[in-house]
Amino acid sequence: MLSIWQDRDVEIPDSARVGVPMTVRVTTTHSDACVRTAGTELRVSDLVATVRPHDFIGTAMPCGLAVTDVQHETAITFLRTGVATIRIERRGGVPLERRVVVR
């Protein structure tokens, strides 16, 4: 089962405001038509946020091979100013990290 995403599949704002949620979007791509979102895990510790998208791939019926995109969206709130790190984790791969200025 193929489950990938690339930098172009991640939307993270360049900056955020203290106490105001910012939206992060991740699109995962699969080679199975039976896939759907199984939620998005978020952990925030000070100025580090870790996002892990989860997908469910159904096996109850044959769906066929088709490239399928699954959208994940989460809101992140930082409680102080500084340079924050957003870490997007993926199964079996190196996490993608982006910096965000929190004002």
Secondary structure, 3 states (H helix, E strand, C coil): CCEECCHHHEECCCEECCCCCEEEEEEEEECCCCEEEEEEEEEEECCEEEEEEEEEECCCCCCCCCCEEEEEEEEECCCCCEEEEEEECCCCCCCEEEEEEEC
